Amino acid sequence: MQGKATSPNEAAYPVGAGDRVLVTGGAGFIGSAVVRALLAREADVVVLVQPGTDVANLDGLDLERVEGDLRDAPAVRKVVAGSRYVFHVGALYRFWAPDPAEFYDVNVGGTLNVLDAAREAGCERIAYTSTVGTIGLDATGHGEPAAEHHFARVEHLFGSYKRSKYVAEHEVLRRAAEGLPVVLLQPTLPVGPRDRAPTPTGRTVLDFLNGRIPGWFDTALNVVDVDDLATGHVLALERGGQGRSYVLGGENMTFKAIVDTLAAETGLPKARIRVPAAVALMVAHVSENVEGRLVGRSPSVPLEATRMATTRMIFSDDRARRELGYSSRPAREALTRSARWFAENGYVSPKRLRRIRWASDPPRP
C-alpha cells in the first residue's frame, strides 16, 4: 500500500563511512541488496556466507567475506565481534526439506546465536529480517490489507519455514523486551535483479517468461522491488523503534494484474484461463505426498508455496512509510527489472527470448 511519509524519525543509529556492519546471508537475493545499500553509505561491510553458497551476487563488491554456519556459535561470535551493527538476513528459506528440524536449527538456533553474539560484542543495533508470513491474514479475505498488528492463527502457519520464523520472531521480541537493541523487518514479496534461486515471487516472473503460466489464480500479492526493500532495511535500523516491527512492501496487485503487466511489458501472450484454487491445491497435495514423502525429494509443486499462491497476501506498509520515510517504486517497474534480469542472464528459453518485445525499448527496424 503506497503512501507518502509524513515526519519520519531522525536517524538515531546512522550508518556511514567506517562503520563495520555485518550482514548474515549477504550473498542471497535480499541480503546482497542490503549489502549494496550499505556500501552506498560507505560502510565497511562484512558478509557471513554459509559454506557452499553461490556468492556470485557479491562479485566485484568491496567487502570482507567470511564463511561460517549460523548454527556454529563460536564462529558466529567471532565474525560478530567488532561490528557496530548487524543485519541478520540469513535463514533457511525453502518450502520443503527432508528433515524439518533443520528449519528450527537454522532459523531459530542460528538467530539466537546471532543475538547472543551481538549482545556479547556490544553491537549498537541489530536488524532482524523476519517475514510477512508471521502476520495474520484473516482481514485480507474482506479486502483489508494485513499489517503488523494482525496476529496469526497458529493453525494457519503452514509449513516448517513459516513456523520456524514465527518462533524465531518470538525469541527476537523476547530479547528486545530484555533490552537488546533490535528492530524487526517483515518483507513482502520481492522481485528484481540477482534473484538467482529464484525466490517464489521471482519464479512467478520466470515461469511467465518461459510460458509456464497458462492461467491465473483469483488471488493477490504485494510486490516490492528488492532494492527498495534493502533501503528500507537500512532506514529501519537507523530510525525504527526499539523492538518494533515494520512491513516493507510495495504495491498490492491481483495475480491476474501481475501476469497482465508482464505481458504488456514483454509483448508475450497473456494468460487466458482462470485456474480454481482447489485444483492447484489438489496437485500440490499429490506432489507433496508422492515426491516428498514417498520418493524423498523436493516436491515439484510444494504445498506451502501453493497455499501462498492461492491466498490473498495483501499488506499495508503505512507504518514504515510514516515512521521511517520508506518508499517504493511502482510494481510495473519492479516486475520489468526482474523480467529483464532473467532474460539477460540465461534463465529464459531461446525460443521465448526471441519473442520478447520490451515495451520500454524503441521499435525494432
NUSEVEX-550840 format. One line per field, with one value per residue (C-alpha): residue in three letters; residue number from 1; x, y, z negated. Coordinates in Angstrom, 3 decimals, padded with zeros to 6 digits. Each point is the difference from the previous one (the first is absolute). Layout:
% NUSEVEX-550840
code <- (ALA, ...)
pos <- (NUM, ...)
X <- (X, ...)
Y <- (Y, ...)
Z <- (Z, ...)
This chain:
% NUSEVEX-550840
code <- (MET, GLN, GLY, LYS, ALA, THR, SER, PRO, ASN, GLU, ALA, ALA, TYR, PRO, VAL, GLY, ALA, GLY, ASP, ARG, VAL, LEU, VAL, THR, GLY, GLY, ALA, GLY, PHE, ILE, GLY, SER, ALA, VAL, VAL, ARG, ALA, LEU, LEU, ALA, ARG, GLU, ALA, ASP, VAL, VAL, VAL, LEU, VAL, GLN, PRO, GLY, THR, ASP, VAL, ALA, ASN, LEU, ASP, GLY, LEU, ASP, LEU, GLU, ARG, VAL, GLU, GLY, ASP, LEU, ARG, ASP, ALA, PRO, ALA, VAL, ARG, LYS, VAL, VAL, ALA, GLY, SER, ARG, TYR, VAL, PHE, HIS, VAL, GLY, ALA, LEU, TYR, ARG, PHE, TRP, ALA, PRO, ASP, PRO, ALA, GLU, PHE, TYR, ASP, VAL, ASN, VAL, GLY, GLY, THR, LEU, ASN, VAL, LEU, ASP, ALA, ALA, ARG, GLU, ALA, GLY, CYS, GLU, ARG, ILE, ALA, TYR, THR, SER, THR, VAL, GLY, THR, ILE, GLY, LEU, ASP, ALA, THR, GLY, HIS, GLY, GLU, PRO, ALA, ALA, GLU, HIS, HIS, PHE, ALA, ARG, VAL, GLU, HIS, LEU, PHE, GLY, SER, TYR, LYS, ARG, SER, LYS, TYR, VAL, ALA, GLU, HIS, GLU, VAL, LEU, ARG, ARG, ALA, ALA, GLU, GLY, LEU, PRO, VAL, VAL, LEU, LEU, GLN, PRO, THR, LEU, PRO, VAL, GLY, PRO, ARG, ASP, ARG, ALA, PRO, THR, PRO, THR, GLY, ARG, THR, VAL, LEU, ASP, PHE, LEU, ASN, GLY, ARG, ILE, PRO, GLY, TRP, PHE, ASP, THR, ALA, LEU, ASN, VAL, VAL, ASP, VAL, ASP, ASP, LEU, ALA, THR, GLY, HIS, VAL, LEU, ALA, LEU, GLU, ARG, GLY, GLY, GLN, GLY, ARG, SER, TYR, VAL, LEU, GLY, GLY, GLU, ASN, MET, THR, PHE, LYS, ALA, ILE, VAL, ASP, THR, LEU, ALA, ALA, GLU, THR, GLY, LEU, PRO, LYS, ALA, ARG, ILE, ARG, VAL, PRO, ALA, ALA, VAL, ALA, LEU, MET, VAL, ALA, HIS, VAL, SER, GLU, ASN, VAL, GLU, GLY, ARG, LEU, VAL, GLY, ARG, SER, PRO, SER, VAL, PRO, LEU, GLU, ALA, THR, ARG, MET, ALA, THR, THR, ARG, MET, ILE, PHE, SER, ASP, ASP, ARG, ALA, ARG, ARG, GLU, LEU, GLY, TYR, SER, SER, ARG, PRO, ALA, ARG, GLU, ALA, LEU, THR, ARG, SER, ALA, ARG, TRP, PHE, ALA, GLU, ASN, GLY, TYR, VAL, SER, PRO, LYS, ARG, LEU, ARG, ARG, ILE, ARG, TRP, ALA, SER, ASP, PRO, PRO, ARG, PRO)
pos <- (1, 2, 3, 4, 5, 6, 7, 8, 9, 10, 11, 12, 13, 14, 15, 16, 17, 18, 19, 20, 21, 22, 23, 24, 25, 26, 27, 28, 29, 30, 31, 32, 33, 34, 35, 36, 37, 38, 39, 40, 41, 42, 43, 44, 45, 46, 47, 48, 49, 50, 51, 52, 53, 54, 55, 56, 57, 58, 59, 60, 61, 62, 63, 64, 65, 66, 67, 68, 69, 70, 71, 72, 73, 74, 75, 76, 77, 78, 79, 80, 81, 82, 83, 84, 85, 86, 87, 88, 89, 90, 91, 92, 93, 94, 95, 96, 97, 98, 99, 100, 101, 102, 103, 104, 105, 106, 107, 108, 109, 110, 111, 112, 113, 114, 115, 116, 117, 118, 119, 120, 121, 122, 123, 124, 125, 126, 127, 128, 129, 130, 131, 132, 133, 134, 135, 136, 137, 138, 139, 140, 141, 142, 143, 144, 145, 146, 147, 148, 149, 150, 151, 152, 153, 154, 155, 156, 157, 158, 159, 160, 161, 162, 163, 164, 165, 166, 167, 168, 169, 170, 171, 172, 173, 174, 175, 176, 177, 178, 179, 180, 181, 182, 183, 184, 185, 186, 187, 188, 189, 190, 191, 192, 193, 194, 195, 196, 197, 198, 199, 200, 201, 202, 203, 204, 205, 206, 207, 208, 209, 210, 211, 212, 213, 214, 215, 216, 217, 218, 219, 220, 221, 222, 223, 224, 225, 226, 227, 228, 229, 230, 231, 232, 233, 234, 235, 236, 237, 238, 239, 240, 241, 242, 243, 244, 245, 246, 247, 248, 249, 250, 251, 252, 253, 254, 255, 256, 257, 258, 259, 260, 261, 262, 263, 264, 265, 266, 267, 268, 269, 270, 271, 272, 273, 274, 275, 276, 277, 278, 279, 280, 281, 282, 283, 284, 285, 286, 287, 288, 289, 290, 291, 292, 293, 294, 295, 296, 297, 298, 299, 300, 301, 302, 303, 304, 305, 306, 307, 308, 309, 310, 311, 312, 313, 314, 315, 316, 317, 318, 319, 320, 321, 322, 323, 324, 325, 326, 327, 328, 329, 330, 331, 332, 333, 334, 335, 336, 337, 338, 339, 340, 341, 342, 343, 344, 345, 346, 347, 348, 349, 350, 351, 352, 353, 354, 355, 356, 357, 358, 359, 360, 361, 362, 363, 364, 365)
X <- (000.000, 001.537, 000.025, 002.170, 002.125, -000.933, 002.763, 002.192, 002.266, 003.541, 002.710, 000.848, 002.475, 001.529, 001.904, 003.012, 003.614, 002.176, -002.850, 000.620, -003.315, -000.581, -002.577, -000.883, -001.354, 001.590, 000.493, -003.730, -002.622, -001.093, 003.311, 002.121, -002.354, 000.448, 003.775, -000.171, -002.121, 002.599, 002.917, -001.802, 000.256, 003.764, -000.291, 002.635, -002.094, 000.735, -002.077, -000.526, -000.425, -001.244, 002.618, -000.920, -002.167, 000.010, 001.767, -000.405, -002.158, 003.094, 002.307, 001.829, -001.096, 002.494, -000.723, 001.271, -001.381, 000.041, -001.213, -001.899, -003.107, -002.662, -000.308, 003.665, -000.165, 003.789, 000.303, -002.905, 001.531, 003.280, -001.491, -002.375, 002.814, 000.913, -003.162, -001.906, -003.191, -001.335, -002.557, -001.150, -001.458, 001.259, -002.595, -000.974, -002.600, -001.530, -003.412, 001.214, 002.895, 000.551, 000.439, -002.331, 002.214, 002.526, -002.323, 000.039, 003.745, 000.762, -002.893, -000.391, 003.311, 002.025, -001.924, 000.624, 003.724, 000.034, -001.925, 002.236, 003.129, -001.283, -000.794, 003.406, 001.749, -001.951, -001.429, -001.974, -002.904, -001.230, -002.465, -001.732, -001.632, -003.190, -002.836, -003.586, -000.748, -000.248, -002.849, -003.641, -001.978, -003.575, -000.748, 001.255, -002.976, -002.123, 002.249, 001.912, 003.802, 001.778, 002.382, 002.407, -002.766, -001.942, 000.752, 000.382, -001.984, 002.454, -001.944, 000.466, 003.788, 000.411, 003.372, 003.190, 001.425, -002.839, -000.201, 003.714, 000.009, -002.963, 001.911, 003.157, -001.944, -001.336, 003.541, 001.161, -002.861, 000.863, 003.563, -001.292, -002.119, 003.165, 001.657, 001.868, -000.002, -001.860, -002.503, -002.005, -000.630, -002.843, 000.592, -002.864, 000.712, 003.136, 000.947, 002.961, 003.556, 002.234, -002.816, 002.161, -001.949, -002.575, -002.337, -003.677, -000.981, 002.834, -001.014, -003.400, 001.699, 002.314, -002.771, -001.977, 003.011, 000.459, -003.668, -000.787, -002.918, -002.944, -002.465, -000.372, -001.306, -002.603, 002.425, 002.151, 003.571, 002.045, 002.881, 003.110, 003.318, 002.869, 002.125, -002.814, -000.294, 003.728, -000.219, -002.866, 002.242, 002.557, -002.665, -001.504, 003.347, 000.653, -003.454, -002.206, -001.419, 001.501, -001.506, -002.369, -000.874, -000.435, -001.642, 002.131, -002.094, -001.044, -003.195, -002.929, -000.936, -002.242, 001.823, -001.755, 001.271, 003.542, -000.012, -001.849, 002.697, 002.729, -001.819, -000.257, 003.667, 001.391, -002.423, -000.563, -003.548, -002.287, -001.113, -003.578, -001.362, -001.163, 001.297, -002.133, 001.987, -001.369, 001.656, 003.385, -000.209, -000.954, 003.061, 002.212, -001.305, 000.788, 003.480, 000.712, -001.134, 001.502, 003.239, 000.603, -001.049, 000.300, 002.926, 001.799, 000.730, -001.090, -003.569, -000.276, -003.182, 000.644, -003.165, 001.093, 000.812, -003.372, -001.832, 001.811, -000.817, -003.700, -000.282, -000.646, 003.337, -000.685, 001.715, 000.218, 003.447, -001.364, 001.963, 003.335, -000.922, -001.167, 002.736, 003.021, -000.541, -000.121, -001.108, -000.170, -000.123, -003.069, -000.512, 000.068, 003.585, 001.001, -001.499, 001.710, 003.377, -000.476, -001.038, 002.916, 002.514, -001.283, 000.006, 003.532, 001.484, -000.944, -003.151, -002.395, -000.177, 001.397, -003.382, -001.841, 002.851, -000.351, -003.667, 000.583, -000.587, 000.690, -002.557, 002.662, 002.349, -000.147, -001.743, 002.207, 000.700)
Y <- (000.000, 003.274, 003.169, 003.032, 000.183, 002.824, 000.937, -003.096, -000.399, 001.308, -002.646, -001.069, -002.591, 001.558, -002.268, 001.614, -000.161, -002.220, -001.802, -003.751, -001.607, -003.756, -001.495, -003.665, -001.624, 002.824, -002.046, -000.627, 001.939, 002.388, -000.174, 001.074, 002.927, 001.061, -000.283, 002.354, 002.487, 000.008, 000.389, 003.023, 001.470, -000.787, -002.452, -002.708, -003.068, -003.521, -002.830, -003.337, -002.633, -003.537, -002.479, -001.160, 003.053, 001.572, 003.342, 001.418, 002.833, 001.313, 000.034, 003.289, 001.426, 001.482, -001.933, -002.666, -003.480, -002.584, -003.601, -001.313, -001.882, 001.801, -003.136, 000.289, 002.319, 000.560, 000.855, 002.429, 001.688, 000.413, 001.701, 002.218, 001.312, 003.574, 000.737, 003.179, -001.299, -003.397, -000.814, -003.561, -000.925, -003.586, -002.769, -003.346, 001.105, -003.006, -001.562, -003.527, -001.860, -003.711, 000.842, 002.780, 000.422, 001.738, 003.004, 000.437, -000.617, 002.791, 002.445, -000.175, -001.343, 002.038, 003.151, -000.540, -000.406, 003.334, 001.789, -001.419, 000.942, 003.522, 000.526, -001.334, 002.240, 003.094, 000.653, 003.232, -001.442, -003.170, -000.111, -003.370, -001.029, -001.903, -000.524, 001.112, -003.716, 000.556, 002.513, -001.055, 000.134, -000.231, 003.575, -000.453, -002.190, 003.123, 002.188, 001.571, -000.060, -001.764, 001.982, -000.465, -000.116, -002.857, -003.204, -003.351, -003.088, -002.789, -002.489, 002.331, -000.025, -002.547, -001.692, -000.151, 003.197, 002.213, -001.808, 000.287, 003.693, 000.576, -001.599, 001.939, 003.265, -000.776, -000.521, 003.267, 001.855, -001.690, 001.312, 003.429, 000.041, -000.767, 003.069, -001.318, 002.830, -001.696, 000.866, -002.483, 000.116, -001.854, 000.042, -000.759, -001.653, 001.388, -000.029, 001.465, -000.667, -002.791, -002.372, -003.021, -002.760, 001.427, 000.889, -001.027, 003.473, 000.059, -003.501, 001.427, 002.553, -002.617, -002.540, 002.631, 000.825, -003.700, -000.540, -002.099, 002.115, -000.714, 001.212, 002.093, -000.441, 002.269, 001.320, 003.061, 000.719, 002.946, 000.603, 001.977, 000.652, -001.646, 003.161, 002.016, -002.756, 000.289, 003.755, -000.644, -002.313, 002.754, 002.587, -002.340, -000.577, 003.741, 001.269, -002.888, -000.267, -002.384, -003.472, 001.346, -001.872, 001.496, -001.439, 000.945, -000.298, 001.551, -000.279, -002.367, -001.677, -002.837, -002.949, 000.732, 003.602, -001.274, -002.317, 002.581, 002.552, -002.452, -000.644, 003.731, 000.604, -002.968, -000.351, -003.653, -001.436, 000.521, -002.847, -000.756, -002.564, 000.409, -002.985, -000.971, -000.020, -003.456, -001.464, 001.509, -001.218, -003.512, -000.184, 001.309, -002.589, -002.789, 001.423, 000.357, -003.535, -001.836, 001.915, 001.278, -002.854, -003.082, 000.892, 002.286, 002.862, 003.621, 000.182, 001.595, 001.725, 000.829, 000.122, 003.018, 001.998, -000.918, 001.025, 003.334, 000.424, -000.633, 002.297, 003.734, 001.305, 003.730, 002.244, 003.550, 001.517, 003.330, -000.289, -000.192, 002.878, 002.148, -000.772, -000.770, 002.075, -003.233, 000.065, -002.396, 000.211, -001.091, -003.750, 000.192, 001.273, -002.641, -002.815, 001.269, 000.177, -003.598, -001.212, 001.756, -001.514, -003.519, 000.602, 001.414, -002.716, -003.199, -000.984, 000.307, -002.587, 001.200, -000.529, 002.232, 002.501, 000.607, 000.875, 002.704, 003.608, 002.310, 002.805, 002.435, -000.712, 001.892, -001.942, -002.421, 000.860)
Z <- (000.000, 001.050, -002.014, -000.510, -003.148, -002.363, -002.518, -000.176, -003.016, 000.086, 000.262, -003.549, 001.312, 003.127, 002.374, 001.610, 001.055, -002.164, -001.760, -000.151, 000.933, 000.104, 002.365, -000.452, 003.148, 001.953, 003.166, 000.390, 001.893, -002.769, -001.872, 002.961, 000.635, -003.640, 000.497, 002.987, -001.935, -002.797, 002.409, 001.435, -003.529, 000.066, -002.881, -000.525, 000.784, -001.234, 001.465, -001.749, 002.714, -000.543, 001.340, 003.490, 000.723, 003.470, -000.539, 003.529, -001.396, -001.816, 003.029, 000.406, -003.346, -002.461, -003.194, -002.372, 000.555, -002.813, 000.322, -002.981, -001.095, -002.027, -002.126, -001.049, -003.027, -000.366, 003.718, -000.284, -003.053, 001.836, 003.066, -002.031, -002.241, 000.834, 001.971, -000.710, 001.640, 001.049, 002.690, -000.578, 003.392, 000.193, -000.241, 001.435, 002.541, 001.681, 000.191, -000.710, -001.624, -000.722, -003.687, -001.263, -003.085, 002.246, 000.277, -003.779, -000.303, 002.476, -000.343, -003.762, -001.317, 002.470, -000.896, -003.713, 000.746, 001.828, -002.767, -002.743, 001.929, 000.651, -003.671, -001.026, 002.552, -001.070, 003.466, 000.096, 001.962, 001.730, 002.890, 000.225, 003.286, -000.730, 002.502, 000.594, -000.318, -003.765, 000.414, -000.180, 003.246, -001.290, 001.071, 003.556, 000.830, -000.491, 002.132, -002.923, 000.268, -002.841, -002.199, -002.884, -002.643, 001.620, -001.914, 001.720, -000.857, -000.763, 002.128, 002.992, -000.253, 002.769, 000.371, -002.033, 001.471, -001.281, -003.317, -000.666, 000.928, -002.291, -002.895, 000.885, 000.053, -003.464, -001.271, 001.579, -001.694, -003.303, 000.276, 000.964, -003.158, -001.961, 001.515, 003.034, 002.591, 002.822, 002.725, 002.104, 003.747, 001.728, 003.768, 002.355, 003.387, 001.642, 003.667, 001.836, 001.173, -001.346, -000.968, 000.792, -001.799, 000.876, -002.878, 000.256, 001.233, 002.483, 001.100, 000.973, 002.262, 001.480, 000.558, 001.894, 002.176, 000.799, 000.812, -003.057, -001.244, 002.295, -002.629, -003.123, -003.537, -001.569, -002.574, -000.721, -001.071, -001.195, 002.430, -000.987, 001.709, -001.874, 000.037, -001.606, -002.573, -000.712, -000.477, -002.409, -002.024, -000.467, -000.855, -002.580, -001.706, -000.063, -000.988, -001.139, -003.499, -002.543, 000.419, 002.655, 003.176, 003.456, 003.087, 003.005, 003.118, 003.251, 001.990, -000.536, 003.293, 001.053, 001.496, 003.299, -000.086, -000.559, 003.009, 002.119, -000.876, 000.997, 003.285, 000.717, -000.820, 001.951, 002.898, -000.944, 000.057, -002.980, -002.236, 001.069, -002.473, -003.578, -002.013, -003.034, -003.234, -000.840, 003.085, -000.842, -003.606, 001.103, 002.277, -002.819, -002.461, 002.470, 000.643, -003.726, -000.839, 002.963, 000.643, -003.523, -002.242, 002.205, 002.271, -002.467, 002.377, 000.167, 001.367, 003.438, -001.220, -003.688, -002.074, -002.056, 003.136, 001.505, -003.143, 000.149, 003.700, -000.617, -003.062, 000.189, -001.286, -000.027, -002.525, -001.256, -000.532, -001.272, -003.252, 001.843, 002.300, -002.889, -002.560, 002.200, 003.140, 001.991, 003.636, 002.943, 003.776, 002.008, 000.252, 003.797, -000.134, -002.558, 002.092, 003.141, -001.738, -001.131, 003.449, 001.709, -002.414, 000.625, 003.760, -000.009, -002.221, 001.792, -001.899, 002.944, 002.787, 003.355, 001.686, -002.499, -000.092, 003.735, -000.507, -002.601, 001.089, -002.939, -000.234, -001.203, 002.944, 003.303, 002.801, 001.904, 003.651)
